């Protein structure tokens, strides 16, 4: 779930609602389906689709009633990705993590009520690749990527996020608090939190948060099929590799991470 799209009566808000729905349907939607899901009259939907088609934001294959996302959106999405300077450093420092752990490593960024994957590295020799791709979404409360992000938030922002998720029906206050408490304890202990089959029954992953020099916060997860990546391996080998990569990345880029807090706590004791 990505959160509610704008409810405004303006054409831009309506266009965004249409694009949001089409982005979630790989097989596309018909005029009638879009009208039903948005509550916008069919004649208005037809006009919006014509305008979006004119700029290649939506596409209708000849002979089909279904509309899909068009190539025009690539320019916007690429512009967004290009401004995330952290992606290049992530690829450089985490490729070795993927090779050593034999797992996919994802860089995530919050998109309303989800985490969105903005970069991926995986072993070059892998025979089984991650199903996630750039643009894929992961749950904030049940995925390791989301939990790490929640832990990295200041308390005021975390409480506001919990209220938003609860009001949207994504989770309950009890589930959010339980997930946060467990993830926070894990990160305090070792710098990473985990999700073993809780977001996806067959996926195991560990994750941590980082703050980029520009102030943006991201989370990084390492994981894959549970039968290949048991918890004990991820919590030891993978976490160790992630710590090493983040320490090197910090020296070069100035990022701050959960591992900084773990190191400080150990020095105090």
C-alpha positions as CSV (number, residue, x, y, z in Angstrom):
1,X,0.0,0.0,0.0
2,X,1.4,3.4,-1.0
3,X,-1.0,5.7,0.7
4,X,-3.9,7.7,-0.6
5,X,-3.4,9.7,-3.8
6,X,-4.7,13.3,-3.9
7,X,-8.4,13.7,-3.6
8,X,-8.5,17.2,-5.1
9,X,-10.9,18.0,-7.9
10,X,-8.2,19.5,-10.1
11,X,-7.0,17.8,-13.3
12,X,-3.5,17.3,-11.9
13,X,-4.8,15.5,-8.8
14,X,-7.0,13.3,-10.9
15,X,-4.2,12.5,-13.3
16,X,-2.0,11.4,-10.4
17,X,-4.8,9.2,-9.1
18,X,-5.1,7.5,-12.5
19,X,-1.3,7.1,-12.8
20,X,-1.1,5.7,-9.3
21,X,-3.7,3.0,-10.1
22,X,-2.1,2.1,-13.4
23,X,1.3,1.8,-11.7
24,X,-0.1,-1.0,-9.6
25,X,-1.6,-3.0,-12.5
26,X,0.9,-4.5,-14.9
27,X,-1.9,-5.7,-17.1
28,X,-3.5,-2.3,-17.3
29,X,-7.0,-1.0,-16.6
30,X,-10.0,-0.1,-18.7
31,X,-11.8,3.2,-18.8
32,X,-14.6,1.6,-16.8
33,X,-12.3,0.1,-14.2
34,X,-10.5,3.4,-13.6
35,X,-13.9,5.2,-13.3
36,X,-15.1,2.6,-10.8
37,X,-11.9,2.7,-8.6
38,X,-11.5,6.5,-8.6
39,X,-15.1,7.6,-8.5
40,X,-14.4,9.9,-11.4
41,X,-17.0,10.0,-14.2
42,X,-16.2,7.9,-17.3
43,X,-16.2,11.0,-19.7
44,X,-13.7,12.7,-17.4
45,X,-11.5,9.5,-17.3
46,X,-11.6,9.4,-21.1
47,X,-10.4,13.0,-21.3
48,X,-7.6,12.4,-18.7
49,X,-6.4,9.3,-20.5
50,X,-6.3,11.2,-23.8
51,X,-4.2,14.0,-22.2
52,X,-1.9,11.4,-20.6
53,X,-1.6,9.5,-23.8
54,X,-0.6,12.7,-25.7
55,X,2.5,13.0,-23.5
56,X,3.2,9.2,-23.5
57,X,2.5,8.8,-19.8
58,X,-0.1,6.1,-20.6
59,X,-0.3,3.7,-23.6
60,X,-3.2,1.8,-25.1
61,X,-2.3,-1.1,-27.4
62,X,-4.2,-1.2,-30.7
63,X,-7.3,-3.3,-30.4
64,X,-7.2,-3.3,-26.6
65,X,-9.4,-1.5,-24.1
66,X,-6.7,-1.5,-21.5
67,X,-4.5,1.4,-20.6
68,X,-1.0,0.9,-19.2
69,X,1.9,3.1,-18.0
70,X,3.7,4.7,-21.0
71,X,7.3,5.3,-21.6
72,X,7.0,9.0,-20.8
73,X,7.1,8.3,-17.1
74,X,10.6,6.9,-17.4
75,X,12.0,10.4,-17.8
76,X,10.4,11.5,-14.5
77,X,11.5,8.3,-12.6
78,X,15.0,8.5,-14.0
79,X,15.2,12.2,-12.9
80,X,14.3,11.1,-9.4
81,X,16.8,8.3,-9.3
82,X,19.6,10.6,-10.7
83,X,19.2,13.0,-7.8
84,X,19.9,10.2,-5.3
85,X,23.7,10.5,-5.3
86,X,24.0,7.8,-2.7
87,X,23.2,5.1,-5.3
88,X,26.6,5.2,-6.9
89,X,28.4,4.8,-3.6
90,X,26.0,2.1,-2.6
91,X,26.8,0.0,-5.7
92,X,30.5,0.5,-5.2
93,X,30.7,-0.6,-1.6
94,X,27.9,-3.2,-1.4
95,X,28.7,-5.3,-4.5
96,X,31.3,-7.2,-2.4
97,X,28.6,-7.7,0.3
98,X,26.4,-9.3,-2.2
99,X,29.2,-11.5,-3.5
100,X,30.4,-12.6,-0.1
101,X,26.9,-13.2,1.3
102,X,25.5,-14.7,-1.8
103,X,22.4,-12.5,-1.4
104,X,20.7,-9.5,-2.9
105,X,21.3,-6.1,-1.3
106,X,18.6,-3.4,-1.6
107,X,18.8,0.3,-1.0
108,X,15.4,1.6,0.2
109,X,13.7,5.0,0.5
110,X,10.3,5.8,2.0
111,X,7.4,6.3,-0.4
112,X,4.5,7.4,1.7
113,X,3.3,4.2,3.5
114,X,5.9,1.8,2.0
115,X,9.6,1.5,1.3
116,X,10.5,1.7,-2.3
117,X,13.7,0.0,-3.7
118,X,15.9,2.6,-5.4
119,X,18.9,0.4,-6.1
120,X,19.9,-3.3,-6.0
121,X,23.2,-5.2,-6.2
122,X,23.4,-8.9,-6.3
123,X,26.1,-11.6,-6.9
124,X,27.4,-11.7,-10.4
125,X,27.5,-15.4,-10.3
126,X,24.0,-15.8,-8.8
127,X,21.8,-18.5,-10.3
128,X,18.7,-17.3,-8.4
129,X,18.0,-13.6,-8.6
130,X,15.8,-11.4,-6.5
131,X,12.3,-10.8,-7.7
132,X,12.5,-7.3,-6.4
133,X,13.5,-4.6,-8.8
134,X,14.0,-0.8,-8.7
135,X,10.6,0.6,-8.0
136,X,9.4,-2.4,-6.0
137,X,7.7,-1.7,-2.7
138,X,8.2,-3.3,0.7
139,X,6.0,-3.1,3.8
140,X,7.2,-0.6,6.4
141,X,6.2,-2.7,9.4
142,X,7.0,-6.3,8.4
143,X,10.0,-6.1,6.1
144,X,13.6,-5.7,7.4
145,X,14.0,-2.7,5.1
146,X,11.0,-0.9,6.6
147,X,11.8,-1.8,10.2
148,X,15.3,-0.4,9.9
149,X,13.9,2.9,8.5
150,X,11.4,3.1,11.4
151,X,14.1,2.6,14.0
152,X,16.2,5.4,12.4
153,X,13.4,8.0,12.7
154,X,13.4,10.6,15.5
155,X,10.7,9.8,18.1
156,X,8.3,12.5,17.0
157,X,8.4,11.4,13.3
158,X,8.1,7.7,14.3
159,X,4.9,8.4,16.4
160,X,3.5,10.5,13.5
161,X,4.2,7.6,11.1
162,X,2.5,5.1,13.4
163,X,-0.6,7.2,13.6
164,X,-0.7,7.6,9.8
165,X,-0.3,3.8,9.2
166,X,-2.9,3.0,11.8
167,X,-5.4,5.5,10.4
168,X,-4.8,4.0,6.9
169,X,-5.5,0.5,8.2
170,X,-2.0,-0.7,7.3
171,X,-1.3,-1.9,10.8
172,X,-2.3,-1.6,14.5
173,X,-0.6,0.4,17.1
174,X,0.2,-2.8,19.0
175,X,1.7,-4.4,15.9
176,X,3.7,-1.3,15.1
177,X,5.1,-1.0,18.6
178,X,6.0,-4.6,18.9
179,X,7.8,-4.6,15.5
180,X,9.6,-1.4,16.4
181,X,10.7,-2.5,19.9
182,X,12.1,-5.8,18.6
183,X,13.9,-4.1,15.7
184,X,15.3,-1.3,17.9
185,X,16.7,-3.9,20.3
186,X,18.3,-5.8,17.5
187,X,19.9,-2.6,16.0
188,X,21.1,-1.6,19.5
189,X,22.8,-5.0,19.9
190,X,24.3,-5.5,16.4
191,X,23.5,-2.6,14.1
192,X,20.9,-4.5,12.0
193,X,17.3,-5.7,12.5
194,X,15.7,-8.8,10.9
195,X,12.6,-10.1,9.2
196,X,12.5,-13.9,8.8
197,X,9.4,-14.8,6.8
198,X,7.3,-12.0,8.3
199,X,7.1,-9.8,5.2
200,X,7.3,-12.7,2.7
201,X,7.0,-16.3,4.0
202,X,10.0,-17.4,1.9
203,X,12.3,-14.4,2.4
204,X,14.9,-13.8,5.1
205,X,16.6,-10.5,5.5
206,X,18.6,-8.2,7.8
207,X,18.7,-4.4,7.4
208,X,20.1,-1.2,8.9
209,X,19.6,2.5,8.4
210,X,21.9,5.3,7.1
211,X,21.7,9.1,7.0
212,X,23.2,10.6,3.8
213,X,25.2,13.8,4.0
214,X,22.2,15.7,2.4
215,X,20.1,14.7,5.4
216,X,18.0,12.0,3.6
217,X,17.6,8.7,5.4
218,X,17.7,5.3,3.6
219,X,17.8,1.7,4.8
220,X,19.8,-1.1,3.4
221,X,18.8,-4.8,3.5
222,X,20.6,-8.0,2.6
223,X,18.5,-11.1,2.0
224,X,16.9,-13.6,-0.2
225,X,15.3,-17.1,-0.1
226,X,15.2,-18.5,3.4
227,X,16.3,-22.0,2.4
228,X,19.6,-20.4,1.1
229,X,20.0,-17.8,3.8
230,X,19.3,-19.1,7.4
231,X,18.9,-16.6,10.2
232,X,22.2,-17.5,11.8
233,X,24.1,-16.8,8.6
234,X,22.5,-13.5,8.0
235,X,22.9,-12.4,11.6
236,X,26.6,-13.2,11.7
237,X,28.3,-13.2,8.2
238,X,25.9,-10.8,6.4
239,X,25.8,-8.3,9.3
240,X,29.6,-8.4,9.5
241,X,29.9,-7.7,5.8
242,X,27.4,-4.9,5.9
243,X,29.2,-3.2,8.8
244,X,32.5,-3.4,6.9
245,X,30.9,-1.8,3.8
246,X,29.2,0.9,5.7
247,X,32.4,1.8,7.6
248,X,34.2,2.2,4.3
249,X,31.4,4.1,2.8
250,X,31.2,6.4,5.8
251,X,34.9,7.3,5.5
252,X,34.5,8.3,1.8
253,X,31.0,9.9,1.8
254,X,30.3,11.0,5.4
255,X,27.2,9.0,5.9
256,X,26.0,8.2,9.5
257,X,24.7,4.8,10.4
258,X,23.2,2.6,13.1
259,X,26.6,1.0,13.4
260,X,28.0,4.4,14.8
261,X,25.6,4.1,17.7
262,X,26.6,0.5,18.4
263,X,30.2,1.5,18.4
264,X,29.6,4.4,20.7
265,X,27.7,2.2,23.1
266,X,30.5,-0.3,23.3
267,X,33.0,2.3,24.0
268,X,31.0,3.6,26.9
269,X,30.8,0.1,28.4
